């Protein structure tokens, strides 16, 4: 019961991040499972099993409050389902060592994407704006689905910043559309793992805990989208994902002496906290400037 409660807390925190930032549930959950020693394909399968109820509740919650664009939804979700299915099949057919290195490497990359986006306001992943917006939606969905399955997470870090680039939607609408599409992708990825027989040895207690916590948090996170301080939260999540998966990768090559390992971990945490603090100050300044502009606009109308 304590194990389920611990994973429920992890699922709730992961969904709070995902529901407000549009990314993070898969990356966070897969990182926790890999760190606990779960095999890569099994970790991804477990993460996507947990995503089924959480993304459904999250997506419907965003739909209810008007955060979903149905046309964009269809154009990213269908290719995403194809990419996700193929990614699941690929992951179940490569060696354990290769899969672990690949997944940890992808998670480090997505951690850096999240860290750069919210810590420094820099988008590492950008879709070209040349030509019609619609032409980029299917490739974005296809790539997002494939890396989501092979990395245990990645749909949000790929698709959310891409849609913010190629569409004119405000962030809450992008987050809502990405969240509902993620449910459809999770269904397809789960089917791919069933075909690849990666459903064996899934830690179901972890899945139940992650799902329970995520389902409870999903409607709350949907309503908090656009209200919570995104910058410090996203910065810390990105930093922790990079740190945890970095430890996994280094350990696979024999590890480092503790006299190097411990100071390096502490330094990484310190940098994450400092950048998060700066990001929070920047976000508060931006919000204050927005309030002033809105007030000036109202005065101008009168």
HELIX and SHEET records of a PDB file:
HELIX    1   1 UNK A    2  UNK A   21  1                                  20    
HELIX    2   2 UNK A   25  UNK A   35  1                                  11    
HELIX    3   3 UNK A   40  UNK A   64  1                                  25    
HELIX    4   4 UNK A   70  UNK A   91  1                                  22    
HELIX    5   5 UNK A   96  UNK A  120  1                                  25    
HELIX    6   6 UNK A  134  UNK A  151  1                                  18    
HELIX    7   7 UNK A  155  UNK A  166  1                                  12    
HELIX    8   8 UNK A  171  UNK A  195  1                                  25    
HELIX    9   9 UNK A  204  UNK A  224  1                                  21    
HELIX   10  10 UNK A  230  UNK A  252  1                                  23    
HELIX   11  11 UNK A  258  UNK A  301  1                                  44    
END                                                                             
